[in-house]
Amino acid sequence: MDSHSSPYLNHKALCSPLGAARLCQLALGCAVIAMVTHTAGYSGSHGVFCMAAWCFCFAMSVLVFFLDATRLYGYLPVSWDNLTVTCAAFATLMYVTASVVYPLFFVQSECPYAGCDVRNFRIAVTVCSILGTLAYGAEVALCRARPGQIVTGYMATVSGLLKVVQGFVACIIFGALANRSQYSQYAGTIYCVVVYAFCFALTALVIIMTVCKRTKAVCCMSFDRFVVVCTLLEVLLYLSASVVWPVFCFDTKYGSPWRPSSCPQGKCPWDSKVVVAVFSFVNFGLYLADLIYSQRIRFVSSHRPSNSRA
């Protein structure tokens, strides 16, 4: 090996706060999966979702840690900083969801028929999942761009992290739409579904372009202007959907403002409609905050063309 070249292994992957956070992610993820498969158990769609979330995040963490430790990420045609912070933000949201869903459906104050060992293991799974959420959140906090620092990647800014949250909320909306929401009954609700899909596609496009280092001129405009234009369009579309969806779902002319008493628990279309309505407003707020922050980034960077700062 050339004495002037850098070592093959990256010691910062272990001996750094970021490396410590990733090691905690691996340890906690392994512990959660082991306890669930050993004794805690899972069943139904909610259990499958939690297990899939933990396994996916663990596999992603293993891959990120391995590529970082061996420096093999330099051979990938991607922006490593943008990719890692995006994965960490997405994993944080997945862990938050699993940490809420699993105890809600599987942890009981009394011992189940299988014995107290199962309950105790399920409590331990919940605790480890919450700690895993903190570990992934710590990586996001360590990688996030702060005021006055030179921006190494768009996804490390507040605007970039909001993109991940927007995409995750859109996935929740799609899940509610697929769960007996009866969105195909009216043209207004079909319009809302088109809006959700179009905005999700735009958000995914911005994330993919950033991770794949395609941030040069887009459609004869700079990338930051392209992001602002897309975000403004998404704000307007979500504003319309946030108004149209409740009208066609809860107005007495089209639906019911109250939950039908005959609606079965867990299989009620009205519940799915409420979830879509609530998260439509949530995503509208996220896009609005994204628009405000995107303007701040564009304004500052336009005055500092050589050293863009957050």
SERO-4910 file (N, C-alpha, C, O; in steps of 0.05 Angstrom, whole numbers):
BEGIN
 pado doro    nc1    nc2    nc3   cac1   cac2   cac3    cc1    cc2    cc3    oc1    oc2    oc3
  Met    A     17    -24      0      0      0      0     17     25      0     38     25     14
  Asp    A     10     44    -15     25     70    -16     24     83     11      2     87     23
  Ser    A     47     91     21     49    104     48     35    131     48     27    140     70
  His    A     32    144     25     20    170     24    -10    169     21    -24    189     23
  Ser    A    -21    145     15    -50    143     11    -64    140     38    -51    133     58
  Ser    A    -90    145     38   -105    143     63   -110    113     69   -109     97     51
  Pro    A   -114    107     95   -119     79    103   -144     68     89   -162     83     82
  Tyr    A   -144     42     86   -167     29     73   -191     31     91   -214     34     81
  Leu    A   -187     28    117   -210     30    136   -212     58    148   -191     71    153
  Asn    A   -236     66    151   -241     93    162   -244     91    192   -265     81    202
  His    A   -224    100    207   -226     98    236   -247    115    248   -257    110    270
  Lys    A   -256    136    234   -277    154    244   -304    140    244   -323    149    257
  Ala    A   -306    118    229   -331    103    229   -336     90    256   -359     82    263
  Leu    A   -315     88    273   -317     77    300   -311     99    321   -326    102    340
  Cys    A   -290    113    317   -280    132    338   -290    160    332   -274    179    328
  Ser    A   -316    163    332   -329    190    328   -357    189    339   -368    167    341
  Pro    A   -369    211    346   -396    211    355   -416    199    335   -434    185    342
  Leu    A   -411    205    309   -428    193    288   -425    163    287   -445    149    284
  Gly    A   -400    153    289   -395    125    290   -408    111    314   -419     89    312
  Ala    A   -407    125    337   -419    114    361   -450    112    358   -462     92    366
  Ala    A   -462    132    345   -491    131    340   -498    108    322   -518     95    327
  Arg    A   -482    103    301   -488     81    283   -484     54    296   -499     35    291
  Leu    A   -464     52    314   -460     27    328   -484     21    347   -492     -2    350
  Cys    A   -494     42    359   -518     39    376   -542     30    360   -558     14    369
  Gln    A   -544     41    336   -566     33    318   -564      3    312   -585    -11    313
  Leu    A   -540     -6    306   -537    -35    300   -543    -52    324   -557    -72    321
  Ala    A   -532    -45    347   -536    -61    371   -566    -62    379   -577    -83    385
  Leu    A   -579    -39    379   -607    -38    386   -625    -52    366   -644    -65    373
  Gly    A   -619    -48    340   -634    -61    319   -632    -91    321   -652   -106    318
  Cys    A   -608   -101    326   -603   -130    329   -618   -140    354   -630   -162    353
  Ala    A   -618   -125    376   -632   -133    400   -662   -135    395   -675   -154    404
  Val    A   -673   -115    382   -702   -115    377   -710   -139    360   -729   -153    367
  Ile    A   -696   -144    338   -703   -166    320   -700   -193    335   -717   -211    331
  Ala    A   -679   -195    351   -674   -221    365   -697   -226    385   -707   -248    387
  Met    A   -704   -205    400   -725   -209    421   -752   -214    408   -768   -231    419
  Val    A   -759   -201    386   -784   -206    373   -786   -234    362   -807   -247    366
  Thr    A   -765   -244    349   -766   -271    338   -763   -292    360   -772   -315    356
  His    A   -750   -285    382   -746   -306    404   -771   -310    420   -781   -333    422
  Thr    A   -782   -289    432   -804   -292    451   -827   -272    447   -850   -279    448
  Ala    A   -820   -247    442   -840   -226    441   -862   -232    420   -885   -230    426
  Gly    A   -853   -238    396   -872   -246    375   -886   -222    362   -885   -200    372
  Tyr    A   -899   -227    340   -915   -207    326   -935   -222    309   -932   -245    302
  Ser    A   -957   -208    302   -978   -220    286   -995   -198    274   -995   -175    283
  Gly    A  -1009   -205    253  -1027   -186    240  -1011   -166    224   -986   -166    223
  Ser    A  -1026   -148    211  -1013   -128    193   -996   -108    209   -975    -99    200
  His    A  -1005   -101    234   -989    -82    250   -963    -94    259   -942    -81    258
  Gly    A   -963   -119    267   -938   -133    274   -920   -136    251   -895   -133    254
  Val    A   -931   -143    228   -914   -146    204   -901   -120    197   -877   -119    189
  Phe    A   -916    -98    199   -905    -72    193   -881    -65    211   -860    -57    202
  Cys    A   -885    -70    237   -864    -63    257   -839    -80    251   -817    -69    251
  Met    A   -843   -106    247   -820   -123    241   -806   -115    215   -782   -115    214
  Ala    A   -822   -109    195   -810   -100    169   -794    -74    173   -773    -71    161
  Ala    A   -805    -56    189   -791    -30    193   -765    -35    208   -744    -24    200
  Trp    A   -765    -51    228   -740    -56    243   -719    -71    226   -696    -64    226
  Cys    A   -728    -91    210   -709   -106    193   -698    -88    171   -674    -89    165
  Phe    A   -715    -72    159   -706    -54    138   -685    -34    148   -664    -30    136
  Cys    A   -691    -22    171   -673     -2    182   -646    -15    191   -625     -3    187
  Phe    A   -648    -39    201   -623    -53    209   -606    -60    185   -582    -55    185
  Ala    A   -619    -70    164   -604    -76    139   -591    -51    128   -569    -51    118
  Met    A   -606    -29    128   -596     -4    118   -573      6    134   -553     17    123
  Ser    A   -574      3    161   -553     12    178   -527     -5    174   -505      6    174
  Val    A   -531    -31    170   -508    -48    165   -494    -40    139   -469    -38    139
  Leu    A   -509    -34    119   -498    -26     93   -483      0     95   -461      3     85
  Val    A   -496     20    109   -483     47    112   -458     44    128   -438     56    121
  Phe    A   -458     30    150   -435     27    167   -412     13    152   -389     21    154
  Phe    A   -419     -8    137   -398    -23    122   -385     -5    101   -361     -5     98
  Leu    A   -402      9     86   -391     26     65   -374     49     76   -354     57     65
  Asp    A   -383     60     99   -368     81    111   -342     71    123   -321     85    121
  Ala    A   -342     48    136   -318     37    148   -297     30    127   -273     33    132
  Thr    A   -305     20    104   -287     11     84   -281     32     62   -266     27     44
  Arg    A   -294     55     65   -291     77     46   -300     69     17   -293     82     -2
  Leu    A   -316     49     15   -326     40    -11   -347     59    -22   -354     57    -46
  Tyr    A   -358     76     -5   -378     95    -15   -367    114    -37   -382    126    -52
  Gly    A   -340    117    -37   -328    134    -58   -332    123    -86   -329    138   -105
  Tyr    A   -338     97    -89   -342     86   -115   -372     87   -124   -378     79   -147
  Leu    A   -389     97   -107   -417    100   -114   -423    127   -127   -412    147   -119
  Pro    A   -440    127   -147   -446    152   -161   -468    168   -146   -487    177   -158
  Val    A   -464    172   -120   -484    186   -104   -469    205    -85   -445    203    -81
  Ser    A   -485    224    -74   -474    242    -54   -477    228    -27   -499    224    -17
  Trp    A   -454    220    -16   -455    203      8   -468    218     32   -483    206     47
  Asp    A   -461    243     35   -472    259     57   -503    261     55   -517    258     75
  Asn    A   -512    267     31   -541    269     27   -555    242     31   -577    240     43
  Leu    A   -542    220     22   -554    194     24   -556    185     53   -577    175     62
  Thr    A   -535    189     69   -535    179     97   -555    195    114   -569    183    130
  Val    A   -556    221    111   -575    236    127   -604    230    119   -622    231    136
  Thr    A   -608    225     94   -635    217     85   -643    190     97   -666    187    107
  Cys    A   -625    171     96   -631    145    108   -635    147    138   -653    134    149
  Ala    A   -619    163    152   -623    167    181   -649    180    188   -663    172    207
  Ala    A   -657    200    172   -683    213    177   -706    194    172   -725    194    188
  Phe    A   -704    179    151   -726    160    145   -727    138    166   -749    130    174
  Ala    A   -704    128    175   -704    108    195   -715    118    222   -728    104    236
  Thr    A   -709    143    228   -720    155    252   -751    155    252   -764    148    271
  Leu    A   -762    162    229   -791    162    227   -803    134    228   -824    129    240
  Met    A   -789    115    216   -798     87    217   -798     77    245   -816     63    254
  Tyr    A   -776     83    260   -774     74    287   -794     87    305   -806     74    323
  Val    A   -799    113    301   -820    127    317   -847    113    313   -861    108    333
  Thr    A   -854    107    288   -879     94    283   -881     66    295   -901     59    308
  Ala    A   -860     50    292   -860     24    304   -860     25    334   -872      7    347
  Ser    A   -847     45    346   -846     48    375   -874     55    387   -879     51    410
  Val    A   -891     66    370   -918     72    379   -937     49    373   -954     42    389
  Val    A   -935     38    349   -954     17    340   -950     -9    356   -970    -21    365
  Tyr    A   -925    -17    360   -920    -43    374   -932    -44    402   -947    -63    408
  Pro    A   -925    -25    420   -937    -27    447   -967    -23    447   -981    -33    464
  Leu    A   -977     -7    427  -1006     -2    426  -1021    -28    421  -1043    -31    432
  Phe    A  -1010    -46    405  -1025    -70    397  -1015    -95    411  -1029   -116    410
  Phe    A   -991    -94    423   -980   -119    433   -973   -119    463   -970   -140    475
  Val    A   -971    -95    475   -963    -93    503   -988    -89    520  -1004    -70    515
  Gln    A   -992   -106    540  -1015   -104    558  -1005   -103    587   -984   -114    593
  Ser    A  -1021    -90    603  -1014    -88    632  -1015   -115    645   -999   -121    663
  Glu    A  -1034   -132    637  -1036   -159    648  -1021   -179    631  -1017   -175    607
  Cys    A  -1013   -201    644   -998   -221    629  -1017   -236    610  -1039   -244    618
  Pro    A  -1009   -239    585  -1026   -254    566  -1025   -284    572  -1013   -293    590
  Tyr    A  -1040   -298    555  -1042   -327    559  -1015   -341    557  -1011   -362    569
  Ala    A   -996   -329    542   -970   -341    538   -952   -338    562   -930   -350    563
  Gly    A   -960   -321    582   -944   -317    605   -932   -290    607   -932   -274    588
  Cys    A   -921   -283    631   -909   -257    635   -883   -253    620   -875   -230    615
  Asp    A   -870   -274    613   -845   -271    598   -850   -257    571   -834   -241    563
  Val    A   -871   -264    558   -878   -251    533   -883   -222    537   -873   -205    521
  Arg    A   -898   -215    557   -903   -186    563   -877   -171    568   -873   -149    558
  Asn    A   -860   -183    585   -835   -170    592   -817   -166    568   -804   -145    564
  Phe    A   -816   -186    550   -800   -184    526   -812   -162    508   -797   -147    495
  Arg    A   -838   -160    507   -850   -139    490   -845   -111    501   -841    -92    486
  Ile    A   -844   -109    527   -836    -83    539   -807    -77    533   -800    -54    527
  Ala    A   -790    -97    534   -762    -93    528   -758    -85    498   -742    -68    492
  Val    A   -774    -97    481   -773    -90    452   -781    -61    449   -768    -46    433
  Thr    A   -802    -52    463   -810    -24    461   -789     -5    470   -784     15    458
  Val    A   -776    -12    493   -755      5    503   -731      7    484   -721     29    478
  Cys    A   -723    -16    473   -701    -16    454   -708     -1    428   -691     12    416
  Ser    A   -733     -3    420   -742     12    396   -741     42    401   -733     57    383
  Ile    A   -749     50    425   -748     79    431   -719     88    432   -713    110    422
  Leu    A   -701     72    444   -673     80    444   -661     80    416   -644     97    410
  Gly    A   -671     62    399   -662     62    371   -671     88    357   -656     99    340
  Thr    A   -695     97    363   -704    122    352   -686    145    360   -679    162    343
  Leu    A   -677    145    385   -658    166    394   -631    164    380   -619    184    374
  Ala    A   -623    139    375   -597    135    361   -598    146    333   -579    159    324
  Tyr    A   -620    140    319   -622    151    291   -626    181    292   -616    195    275
  Gly    A   -641    191    312   -645    220    314   -618    233    320   -614    256    312
  Ala    A   -601    220    336   -575    232    342   -558    235    316   -544    255    313
  Glu    A   -560    215    298   -545    217    273   -556    241    257   -540    255    245
  Val    A   -582    244    256   -593    267    241   -584    293    253   -577    311    239
  Ala    A   -583    294    280   -574    319    294   -545    325    289   -537    348    285
  Leu    A   -529    303    288   -500    307    283   -494    316    254   -475    331    249
  Cys    A   -511    307    235   -506    313    207   -521    338    198   -515    349    177
  Arg    A   -540    348    214   -557    370    205   -540    396    203   -523    401    220
  Ala    A   -545    411    182   -531    436    178   -542    457    197   -566    459    202
  Arg    A   -524    472    210   -531    492    229   -525    520    218   -508    523    200
  Pro    A   -538    540    229   -533    568    219   -504    575    221   -492    571    242
  Gly    A   -493    586    200   -466    594    199   -446    573    189   -423    579    183
  Gln    A   -455    548    186   -438    527    176   -441    524    146   -463    530    135
  Ile    A   -420    516    133   -421    511    104   -437    486     99   -432    465    111
  Val    A   -456    488     81   -474    466     75   -459    445     58   -449    451     36
  Thr    A   -458    420     68   -445    399     52   -465    383     36   -458    368     18
  Gly    A   -491    386     42   -511    372     27   -538    384     33   -544    393     55
  Tyr    A   -555    385     12   -581    397     15   -598    382     35   -614    394     50
  Met    A   -596    355     35   -613    339     53   -606    344     82   -621    335    100
  Ala    A   -583    356     88   -576    361    116   -589    387    126   -587    393    150
  Thr    A   -601    402    109   -615    427    117   -643    420    127   -653    398    123
  Val    A   -655    440    140   -683    436    150   -701    430    126   -719    413    128
  Ser    A   -697    444    104   -714    439     80   -711    411     70   -731    398     63
  Gly    A   -686    401     69   -682    373     60   -694    353     79   -706    333     70
  Leu    A   -692    357    105   -704    338    124   -734    339    123   -748    319    126
  Leu    A   -745    363    118   -774    365    114   -784    349     90   -806    338     91
  Lys    A   -767    347     70   -775    331     46   -779    302     54   -797    289     45
  Val    A   -761    291     72   -764    264     81   -790    260     97   -804    241     93
  Val    A   -795    279    114   -820    277    131   -845    279    113   -864    265    117
  Gln    A   -844    296     93   -867    299     75   -872    273     60   -895    264     57
  Gly    A   -851    260     51   -854    234     37   -865    213     55   -881    197     47
  Phe    A   -856    213     81   -866    193    100   -895    198    106   -910    179    108
  Val    A   -903    223    110   -931    229    115   -948    221     92   -971    211     95
  Ala    A   -938    225     67   -953    217     43   -957    187     43   -978    178     34
  Cys    A   -937    172     52   -941    142     54   -963    135     73   -977    116     68
  Ile    A   -965    149     95   -987    145    114  -1014    150    101  -1033    135    105
  Ile    A  -1015    172     85  -1040    178     71  -1047    156     51  -1070    148     49
  Phe    A  -1027    146     37  -1032    125     17  -1042    100     31  -1059     85     21
  Gly    A  -1030     94     55  -1039     70     70  -1068     73     79  -1083     54     78
  Ala    A  -1076     97     87  -1104    102     95  -1122    101     71  -1145     90     73
  Leu    A  -1113    111     48  -1130    109     24  -1135     81     15  -1156     74      6
  Ala    A  -1114     64     19  -1117     36     11  -1134     20     30  -1142     -3     24
  Asn    A  -1139     31     54  -1154     16     75  -1184     24     75  -1193     38     94
  Arg    A  -1198     16     54  -1227     20     53  -1235     50     55  -1255     56     68
  Ser    A  -1220     68     43  -1227     96     45  -1249    104     26  -1261    126     29
  Gln    A  -1256     88      6  -1277     93    -14  -1272    120    -29  -1290    135    -33
  Tyr    A  -1247    124    -36  -1240    150    -49  -1250    151    -77  -1251    173    -89
  Ser    A  -1258    129    -89  -1266    129   -117  -1296    136   -121  -1306    135   -143
  Gln    A  -1310    143    -99  -1338    149   -101  -1344    176   -115  -1364    178   -130
  Tyr    A  -1327    196   -111  -1332    223   -121  -1308    233   -136  -1285    225   -131
  Ala    A  -1313    251   -154  -1291    263   -170  -1273    280   -152  -1249    282   -157
  Gly    A  -1285    293   -132  -1269    309   -114  -1248    293    -99  -1225    302    -96
  Thr    A  -1256    270    -88  -1236    253    -74  -1216    241    -93  -1193    237    -85
  Ile    A  -1224    235   -117  -1204    225   -137  -1184    247   -143  -1160    242   -146
  Tyr    A  -1193    272   -145  -1175    295   -149  -1155    296   -126  -1131    301   -131
  Cys    A  -1164    292   -102  -1145    293    -79  -1124    271    -80  -1101    276    -74
  Val    A  -1132    247    -89  -1113    226    -91  -1092    232   -112  -1068    226   -109
  Val    A  -1100    245   -134  -1082    253   -155  -1062    274   -144  -1038    273   -150
  Val    A  -1072    292   -127  -1055    312   -115  -1035    299    -97  -1011    306    -98
  Tyr    A  -1043    280    -80  -1025    267    -62  -1003    252    -78   -979    253    -70
  Ala    A  -1011    239    -99   -991    223   -115   -972    242   -129   -948    237   -130
  Phe    A   -982    264   -140   -965    283   -155   -945    296   -137   -922    298   -144
  Cys    A   -954    305   -113   -936    318    -94   -915    299    -84   -892    306    -80
  Phe    A   -924    274    -79   -904    254    -70   -883    249    -91   -859    247    -85
  Ala    A   -891    248   -117   -873    244   -138   -853    267   -141   -829    263   -145
  Leu    A   -863    292   -137   -845    315   -138   -825    315   -115   -801    320   -119
  Thr    A   -835    308    -91   -817    307    -68   -796    285    -72   -772    289    -67
  Ala    A   -804    262    -82   -785    240    -87   -765    248   -108   -741    241   -107
  Leu    A   -774    263   -128   -756    272   -149   -734    290   -139   -711    287   -146
  Val    A   -741    308   -121   -721    327   -110   -701    311    -93   -677    316    -94
  Ile    A   -711    292    -77   -693    276    -60   -674    259    -78   -650    258    -73
  Ile    A   -685    246    -98   -668    230   -116   -648    246   -131   -625    238   -133
  Met    A   -656    269   -141   -637    287   -155   -615    296   -136   -591    297   -144
  Thr    A   -621    301   -111   -601    310    -92   -582    288    -85   -557    292    -85
  Val    A   -592    264    -79   -575    241    -72   -558    233    -96   -535    225    -92
  Cys    A   -568    235   -120   -554    227   -144   -537    250   -156   -526    247   -178
  Lys    A   -534    272   -141   -517    294   -149   -526    307   -176   -509    316   -191
  Arg    A   -552    308   -180   -563    321   -204   -575    348   -196   -598    353   -200
  Thr    A   -558    365   -184   -567    390   -173   -558    415   -189   -557    437   -179
  Lys    A   -552    410   -214   -545    433   -232   -570    445   -243   -592    440   -232
  Ala    A   -568    459   -264   -591    473   -275   -613    453   -283   -607    433   -296
  Val    A   -638    459   -276   -661    442   -282   -681    459   -297   -691    479   -286
  Cys    A   -687    452   -321   -707    466   -337   -699    496   -339   -716    513   -335
  Cys    A   -674    501   -345   -664    528   -349   -666    545   -324   -667    570   -325
  Met    A   -666    533   -300   -666    548   -275   -648    533   -255   -643    509   -258
  Ser    A   -638    548   -236   -620    536   -216   -636    516   -199   -660    517   -198
  Phe    A   -621    498   -185   -634    477   -170   -650    489   -146   -672    480   -141
  Asp    A   -639    510   -133   -653    521   -110   -679    534   -119   -699    533   -105
  Arg    A   -679    547   -142   -704    559   -153   -724    537   -161   -748    540   -157
  Phe    A   -713    515   -172   -731    493   -179   -744    481   -155   -768    475   -155
  Val    A   -730    479   -133   -741    469   -108   -763    487    -97   -784    478    -88
  Val    A   -758    513    -99   -778    533    -89   -803    532   -106   -825    533    -96
  Val    A   -800    529   -133   -823    528   -151   -839    503   -145   -864    504   -143
  Cys    A   -826    480   -142   -840    455   -136   -854    457   -109   -877    448   -106
  Thr    A   -841    469    -89   -853    470    -62   -878    489    -63   -898    483    -50
  Leu    A   -876    511    -77   -899    529    -79   -923    515    -92   -946    518    -84
  Leu    A   -917    500   -114   -938    484   -127   -951    464   -108   -975    460   -107
  Glu    A   -934    451    -92   -944    431    -73   -960    443    -51   -980    432    -42
  Val    A   -953    467    -42   -968    481    -22   -996    488    -32  -1016    483    -18
  Leu    A   -998    497    -57  -1024    504    -68  -1041    480    -72  -1065    480    -67
  Leu    A  -1029    458    -82  -1044    434    -87  -1054    421    -60  -1077    412    -59
  Tyr    A  -1037    421    -40  -1045    410    -14  -1066    427     -1  -1083    417     13
  Leu    A  -1064    453     -5  -1085    471      6  -1112    464     -6  -1132    463      9
  Ser    A  -1113    460    -32  -1138    452    -45  -1148    425    -35  -1172    421    -30
  Ala    A  -1130    406    -33  -1138    379    -25  -1147    379      4  -1165    364     12
  Ser    A  -1135    396     21  -1142    397     49  -1170    409     53  -1183    404     73
  Val    A  -1180    423     33  -1207    434     34  -1227    415     20  -1249    411     30
  Val    A  -1219    404     -3  -1237    387    -18  -1243    361     -5  -1266    352     -4
  Trp    A  -1222    348      7  -1226    322     19  -1247    322     41  -1265    305     41
  Pro    A  -1245    340     61  -1265    339     82  -1294    346     72  -1313    335     83
  Val    A  -1296    362     51  -1322    369     41  -1336    344     29  -1359    339     35
  Phe    A  -1321    328     14  -1332    305      1  -1333    280     19  -1345    260     11
  Cys    A  -1322    282     42  -1322    259     61  -1340    264     85  -1352    244     96
  Phe    A  -1343    288     94  -1357    293    119  -1381    312    117  -1395    316    137
  Asp    A  -1385    323     94  -1409    339     90  -1433    321     88  -1431    299     77
  Thr    A  -1456    329    100  -1480    312    100  -1490    305     72  -1504    285     69
  Lys    A  -1483    321     52  -1492    315     25  -1477    291     13  -1488    277     -3
  Tyr    A  -1452    287     22  -1436    265     11  -1430    243     31  -1426    220     24
  Gly    A  -1428    250     56  -1420    231     77  -1433    237    103  -1455    247    105
  Ser    A  -1417    232    124  -1427    236    152  -1406    250    168  -1383    241    168
  Pro    A  -1413    272    182  -1393    285    199  -1387    269    225  -1368    276    239
  Trp    A  -1403    249    231  -1399    232    255  -1394    203    246  -1402    194    225
  Arg    A  -1379    189    264  -1373    161    258  -1398    145    261  -1412    146    281
  Pro    A  -1405    129    240  -1429    112    241  -1427     92    264  -1406     79    267
  Ser    A  -1448     88    278  -1448     70    301  -1445     41    292  -1436     24    307
  Ser    A  -1454     35    268  -1453      8    258  -1426      1    245  -1422    -22    235
  Cys    A  -1408     20    245  -1382     16    231  -1364     -2    249  -1360      4    272
  Pro    A  -1353    -24    238  -1337    -42    254  -1310    -30    261  -1299    -15    244
  Gln    A  -1300    -35    284  -1274    -24    293  -1251    -36    276  -1249    -60    273
  Gly    A  -1235    -18    265  -1212    -27    249  -1218    -31    220  -1200    -35    204
  Lys    A  -1244    -32    213  -1252    -36    185  -1272    -15    176  -1289    -20    159
  Cys    A  -1270      9    187  -1290     30    182  -1278     50    162  -1258     62    167
  Pro    A  -1292     54    139  -1282     73    120  -1280    101    131  -1263    117    123
  Trp    A  -1298    108    150  -1298    135    162  -1272    140    176  -1261    163    175
  Asp    A  -1260    120    190  -1235    124    204  -1212    130    184  -1196    148    189
  Ser    A  -1212    116    162  -1191    121    141  -1194    149    130  -1174    163    125
  Lys    A  -1219    158    126  -1223    185    116  -1213    207    136  -1202    227    128
  Val    A  -1217    201    162  -1207    220    182  -1176    221    181  -1164    243    183
  Val    A  -1163    198    179  -1134    197    178  -1124    213    154  -1104    228    157
  Val    A  -1136    209    131  -1128    224    107  -1131    254    111  -1114    269    104
  Ala    A  -1154    262    123  -1159    290    127  -1138    303    146  -1128    324    141
  Val    A  -1133    289    168  -1114    299    188  -1086    302    176  -1073    323    179
  Phe    A  -1077    281    163  -1049    282    153  -1047    299    128  -1025    307    120
  Ser    A  -1069    305    115  -1069    325     93  -1062    353    104  -1046    367     93
  Phe    A  -1074    360    127  -1067    385    140  -1039    385    150  -1025    405    149
  Val    A  -1030    362    161  -1003    360    171   -983    365    148   -964    380    151
  Asn    A   -987    352    125   -969    355    103   -970    383     91   -950    394     82
  Phe    A   -994    395     92   -996    423     82   -978    441    100   -965    459     89
  Gly    A   -979    437    126   -962    453    144   -933    448    139   -916    466    140
  Leu    A   -925    423    133   -897    416    128   -888    429    102   -866    440    101
  Tyr    A   -905    428     81   -897    441     56   -895    471     59   -878    484     47
  Leu    A   -913    483     75   -912    512     79   -886    520     94   -873    539     87
  Ala    A   -879    504    115   -853    509    129   -830    505    110   -810    520    112
  Asp    A   -831    485     93   -810    480     73   -807    503     54   -785    511     48
  Leu    A   -829    515     45   -828    538     27   -815    561     40   -799    575     28
  Ile    A   -821    566     65   -809    589     80   -779    585     83   -764    603     78
  Tyr    A   -771    561     90   -743    556     94   -728    555     68   -705    563     66
  Ser    A   -740    545     47   -727    544     21   -721    573     11   -701    577     -1
  Gln    A   -739    591     17   -734    619     10   -710    630     25   -694    645     13
  Arg    A   -707    622     50   -684    631     65   -658    621     54   -638    636     52
  Ile    A   -658    595     46   -633    583     35   -626    597      8   -603    603      3
  Arg    A   -646    602     -8   -641    614    -34   -631    642    -31   -613    651    -46
  Phe    A   -642    657    -12   -634    685     -9   -605    687      1   -590    704    -10
  Val    A   -597    670     20   -570    671     31   -550    662     10   -529    674      7
  Ser    A   -557    639     -3   -537    628    -22   -534    646    -46   -512    646    -58
  Ser    A   -554    662    -53   -551    680    -76   -531    702    -70   -519    714    -89
  His    A   -526    708    -44   -506    728    -37   -479    716    -33   -459    730    -30
  Arg    A   -477    689    -31   -452    676    -26   -449    653    -47   -453    630    -40
  Pro    A   -443    660    -72   -443    639    -92   -421    618    -89   -424    596    -98
  Ser    A   -399    625    -75   -377    606    -73   -379    590    -47   -370    567    -47
  Asn    A   -390    601    -25   -392    587      0   -421    588     10   -428    606     25
  Ser    A   -437    570      0   -465    569      8   -467    562     37   -456    542     46
  Arg    A   -483    578     52   -486    573     81   -516    569     87   -533    580     74
  Ala    A   -520    554    108   -548    550    117   -557    574    134   -579    574    143
***
